[in-house]
Amino acid sequence: MYTDFLRRLFLSALSRRLTGRTGAMCAVAVAAVMLAATVSPAQAQQRIIGGTTVADGKYPWVVALIRSRSSGLFNGQFCGGSLIAPRWVMTAAHCVAAQDNPNSPENPQTIDVVVNQSDLGTSLTGERIGAQRIFLHPDYYGAGTPDIALVYLESAASVAPVDLVYPESALETPGVLARVVGWGITSWSFTQEGFPSPRMREVDLPLATPRTCDRAYANSIDDTFLLCAGYANGGRDACLGDSGGPLFVFDQDLQGYSQAGIVSFGRGCALADTPGVYTRVSSQASWIQSTIRSIEPNTVPGSGRNVLTAKFKMDCDGLTCTFDASNSKPGPSPIASYLWQLGNGSSLTGSKITVSYAVVGYKDVQLTVSDAYGNRSTKTRWAKPYVNQTSRRRVFYPVNAQANEKFFFPSSRGQWVNTGTLSGRLTTSESASLIFKLQFWSPSTRTWKVVDQANEPSAFRKIKRADKPGIYRWKIKAGPGGGEYNLTTFTP
């Protein structure tokens, strides 16, 4: 127990938050003392934390956390973050936790975020928005725990959010080159801090193996919710003032950036054999989704470029049908859930299911797939359980349909005007939908051409004349793919 307490204290001392521009963090002094016995003189030399400045507008979704009482952006900046939805910023929990209680958030009125501004040394050119609510991860109690928080803004930002790396993504593979950005200090030693940068800087770092990271931090790294990035010889890293900022990778499929990590802590900065530690974003997908939906049920984090497509195969052998959704396209994420609505009032979950129907006839089967961040896609098809091969070849619907209508007459503008009412009646033991069609007979092609169609007959108030006055007819259909019934043929 005591050893675990010391480990937590040690890791907490290495937090990469910079509480102000006027002095050093007390945590740095603590870390220096605790590491004095393990760091060689060569390691303690001052190093430049590599990287280059970032042009305006390159990463509009990167945000700076600013003290609301500060009129100057640079003087007030203390952490970074990323816009993951119009009114949601993701950052490190240690950036917005109360100083006296890591399980409690700061007063949100003390924090603003600046969106889409690389240079904090100038007047405001981006957007400065106040924080309304702060959500800390419930399992956060210091460095080495899930160091993530969400800030709900007073109003929506106007720039597109960043996408998030999904669970089990190849983008998290060790060796993948990632990028971290921030306004933190640009040099480091255990005896002297460097100076923060008023302009955002970026540096590329390879993702480290869990073994490398764990070895560097005395076997204290849990790679289920932490990841590391850095070079074996050091020299490039995030540091104080970069906390909460994004570690992101380029997604070739989306042709855009996806965030993989959140700057959390490190043993010094840019030291050899000591990669920086980041919160693994994909490990918190469920918490991110549930937190956002507790306030905005219809909001999904990310830019919306992640394409999720529901597809399924089906095969009926008599009254037993098998449905297989394994060919659904998950986009960059594994599909988290499958929901089947089976056309007989029941529902099932699972990627592959088998259903035994009580009666024959076409069944309206709907599949809805969802991914880890709440993206959804739906596909509807008609299954046809049967008794024997003869009934399989026949069009058999347990549906009776009728319609009543009054004729259309030409108006002065060359349209057919519905002068009366049109109604449909459907009786069936299964749930089904009506599709009404107005068709025109073309003597030249000897085919019926669809003039218009709708799910509600009231939509046919005015329909443009397809050709010239001739033979028209109404048809009614029992849902997409269902059998058609000719109702009325008439000549205006």
N, C-alpha and C positions, 0 to 999 in steps of 0.2 A: 504493500500500500504506500509506504513512504517513498520507495523507489519510483512508483508510478507518479506520485505527486511531484517529485523532482523533475521527472521527464516532462510533465505538463508545464512546470514553471520554466524549464529550459526552452521548450518549444515556444511558449508564450513570449519569452524574451526576444525571440527572433522574428516577431511579427514585422511586416514591412510597411506598416502604417507610419506616416510622419504627422505628428499631432500639430505641428506648427512650423513656420519658417524661421522663428526667432531663436530656436534652441534645439539641441539634440534630444532624441527620445531617451528616457531613463532606461528603456529596455535595451538600448544599445550598450550602455555601460554595464548592465547586468550580464549581457551576452559576452562582453569582452572579458569580464572577470571569470565567468564560468568556463570560457574556452581557452584561457591563458595557458593551461597546462597541456592542451592538445594541439595548439597551433604553433608551427615553427616560425622563426623569424622571417624566412623567405615567404611563407604564406601571408604574413602580416603586412607585407609591403603594399603600398597604395597601388591600386589598379584602375585603369580607365574602364568603365563599363561600356562596352562597345555599342555601336548603333549610330543611326543618322537621324536627322530631323525629318519631320513629316509635313508634307505640303498641305495647305488648307483644303479641306473637303475630301481628303483621301479616305478617311474612316469616319464618316459623319455620325455613326452610331456609337462611337467611343465618347464617354462622358467624363467630366471632372466633377468630383464632389467638392462643394465650396461651402464654407461657413456663411450662413445667411446674413450674419452681421457685417461681413466683410464687403466693402465696396470694390476693392481690387480683386480681380479674379485670381491672379498668381499668388498673392499673399493669403488668400482664403482657401486655396486648394489643399486638401489633405489626403485624398484617395482618388482612385479611378473607378470606372464602372462601364457598363455597356447597356445600350437600349435594346431590350429584347421584345418589347411590344410598345405601342404608342404611348402608354402611360406607365410602363414598368421598366425600372433599371435594376440590373443584377450587379451585385458587388460582393465584397468579402464581409462576413459578419463582424469581424473585428474592427472594421471601419465605422460601423454604425451601432455597435453595442455600447451600452453605458459604461463609463470608466470604472464605476464601482461595482458593476454587476454584469458579467458577460452574458447572462441569460436574459437580460432586459435591453430593449432597444433605446437608443437616444431619443430625445424629444425631436420629432420630425421637423418642427418649426425652426430648428437650428441649422437645417441643411437645405441647400439648393443644389441643383445639378445644372451644369453647363453642357449643352449638346452642340455638336458640330462646330467646335472651335479648337483649332490646333494650337494657336498662340494665345496663352493666357496673360502675356505681358502687354497686350493691347486692350483697347476698349471692346465691349461686347459686340461680336458680329454674328454669333450663333443664337441659341435660345437659352435663357436662364429660367428655370422652372422650380418652384418650391416643392418640397416633399410633403405628402399628406399622411402617409402611413409607412411604417417600417416593419418588415416581417423577418425575424431571425429564424434560422433553422433550429428546430427544437432540440437537436442533439449537439449543438455548438456549445462548448465551454472553454475554448481556447485553441491555440494552434495545435494541429494534429487531429482535430475533430472536423466535422463538416462545416467549413468556413465559408458560408454562403448566406446572403440576405437579399431580399427583394424590397425595393423602394417604390411605392405607389405614388405617382406624381399628381400635383394639383390639376394639371391639364396635359393634354397629349402633345408630344413632340411632332414635328412635321416631317422628320426624316424617316427613312425605312429602317426597321430594326435589323439586327444581325441574326443569322440562323444559328442554331445550336447543334453541336455534334450529338448524334443519337447513340443509345446503348449499342454495344457490340460493333461499332463502326470501325472500319479499317483506318479511318483518319486518326485513331488513337494509337496506332501501332508504333512501338519504339523505333526510332530512326527517322520518322516523319519530321520534316522541317516545319516548325511552328514559328509564330511571330508574336512578340509581346510589345506593348506600347505603354507609354506613360510619361509623367512629368517629374519622376523621382530623381534622386541624386545621381550624378554621372561619374562619381569615383567613390572608392571605399577603402578604408583600413580600419583596424580595431582601435586606432589611436586618433583618427581624424576623419570626420565626415567630409564628403564632397558637397557640391552645391546642386540644388535642384535646377531643372531646366524650365524656363518659361514656355518654350515651344515643345510640343509633344515629340518624343523620340521613339524609334522602333529598332528592334534587333531580332534577328532570326536565331532560333535555338532548336536543336534536335531533341525530340522526346527521348527520355532516358528509360532504360529497362527498370522494372520494379526492384530487381536485385541491386542494381547500382545505387538507386535512391535509398533503399533500406540500409545498405552498408554505410552510406554517408551520414546517416542520422541514427546510428546506434540501434538499428532494428526497431525503429519506432514509427515507420511509415506503413499505413494501411492502404494498399493500392486499390482497394475497392472504391474508395472515394477520394484518393489523392493521386496525382501524377506529377512527374518531375521533368524538367527540361534544362539542358545545359551541356557545355562542352567539357570533355575530360580535363583539358588544360585551363579551363576557366576563361576569364577575360571578357565574357559577355553574359549579362544577366539583368534581371529586374532588381530593384533595390528599394530603399526607403522612399516613400511617397508614391510608389507604383501599386501599392496594395489595392485590391479590388478590381484592377484593370484586367482586360481580356488577354488570354493566350489563344490565338486562333490559327487555323490552318486553311489552306485554299482547297476548296472542294471542286474537283474537275467536273463532276457530274452537274453541279449547279452553276459552275463558272462564277463562283463567289466565295466569300469567307464564311466559315462556320466556327463558332467559339468552342474550344475544347476545355479551357481551364480558366481559373480566376487566381490572380496573384495572391498568395497566402503568406508564406514565410520562407526563411532560408537561413542557413548557417553562414553569416556574413553575406557578402555579395560577390559573385564572379570569381570565387575561389576554385582552385583546381580540385577535381574529384568531388565537387559539392554542387550538384544541380539545385536549382530553385524548386520550391514545392508549390503546387497549384491544386486548388479544389477541382476534382474531376466533374465537369458539368453534366456529363451523361449519367452519372450515378444519381443525380438529383432530379431526373426528369419527372418522376411522379410528384415529388414535393413542389417543383416549379409549377406544374400543371394544376395541382389541387389548390395551391395558394392563389394563383391568378384567377382561377374559376370561382374561388370563394367571393371575389369582388366582381369579376366580369366573366360570367358563365360562358360567353361565346367567344372569348379571346383565346387565340392560340399563339404562343411565342414564336418568333421568327418572322421572316419576310414573306412567307407563303410560297416560296419557290420549291419547297419540298413536295414532290408529287407522290401522292398515294392513290393507287387505283385498285378498286375491288373487282375481281374477276373470279368466276368459278365454273367448273365443269360439273355436269350432272348426268346421271344414267339411271334409268328406271328398269327394274326387272319385276314385272308384275306390279303389285302395289307397294313394293319396297324401292325407294329411291336413295341414291348415294350422291352427296354434294361435296365437292372438293375445291377448297379455296386456296390451295397451295400455289396456284399460278397468279395470285394477286401480286401486284407490283408494290413492294414496300417502300420504294424510294430509298433514301439513305438510312432508313430505320427498319428494324424488325417490326412486324405487326404485333401490337400488344394484345388486341382482343378481336374476336370474331362474334358477331351476333346475327343469327338467322331468324327471319320471320317466315314461317313455313306455309302460309296460305290456308291453314286449317285452324288458326287461332292459337297455335303453340309457337314456341321459340326455343332455340338451342344455341349453345356456344361451342367453339372448337373449330379448327381449320378443316376438319373432315368429319362429316356426320352421315348417319344413315337414318332414314325416316320411313315408317310404315304407315301408309294412308289407309283410311277405312273405305273410301269410295274412289271410283275412277274420276277422271276429268282433269282439266288443266288447273294447276295450282300456281298461284302467284308467289314465287319464292324471292325473298329479298335478303341480300347479304350486306352488312355494314361492317367495315373494318376500321380500326382505330390504331394509331401509333402512340408512342410513349408521351408525346407532347400534346395529344388531343386532336391531331388532324384526323379527319374522317372521310370515307368514301363509300358510296352505296351503289350496288348493282342489283337490278331486278330482271328475272327471267321466268319463263313458264316451264314447269315440269309437268309430265303427263303420266301418272300411274295408270295401269291398264290391267284388265283381267286376262286377256289372251291376245294373240297377235292380230286377230281380226279387229278387236276394239282398238288396238294400238294404231292401226292404219286409218281408222275412221276419225273424223273430227267430232269429238264428243265433249260437249260442254253442259254442265248442269245449270244452264242459264236460259231463262226465257226473257225476251226483250220486246218491247213495243214502243212506238212513238206516235205522237199526235202533233200535227203541224198544220199551219195555214200557208198558202202559197206566197211566193215572192213575186212582186210586180216591178217592172222597170221604172226607175225614177227619171227625172229630167237630166240627171247627171250620169246616166248610164250605169246605175247600180241597181241591183235587186234589193228591194226594201222589204223586210219582214213586216207584214201588216198585222200579223197575229202572234200567236204564241207557239212555241215548240217545246214539247216535253218528252221525257223518256221514262220508262219504267223498267226496273230490273228486279227479277226475283231469282235468287240462287242460294244454295246452301253454303257456298264459299264466298269469301270476300273478293270482289272484282270491281273494276271501274268501267265506266262507259266512255266510249269515244264516238263522237258524232262526226260524220263526214258529209259534205256536200260535193257531189260529183257531177261532171258534165260529160255527156256523150259526144265524142269527136268523130264525125262521119269520115273524116279524111284518114285517121289512123285506126278507126274502128276500136277505140279503147275508151274506157272511162277515165277522165282526168280529174284529180282531186282539186276542187276550187279552194276549199278550206276545211279545216277540221279543228275540233275543240273538245275539251272534256265537259263543258257545260253548253247546252243548246242556246243559252242566252247570249253567247258570244256571237251568234249569227244575226246581229241586228242589221248590218249592212255588209254586203259582200260584192266586190267588184265583179262585173260580168267577165267570165273567162274567155268567151269567144263571141257568140251571138245568141239570141234567143233560140233555144232548142230543148233537148230532153235533159232534164236534171233528175237526180234522185237523192234521197237520204239513205244513209246506211248507218247502222249502229253496230258497235264492236265491243266485245267483252274484254276490254283491257288490251295492252300491247301484246301482240302475238295471239290474241284470242280469235274465236270464230266471228265472222261477219254475218249480219242479218240485213237483207234488203227490206227496207220499210216502205218506201213510197217512191214511185216514179211519176214525175209530173212535167208538163210543158207549160211554161209561163206564156 
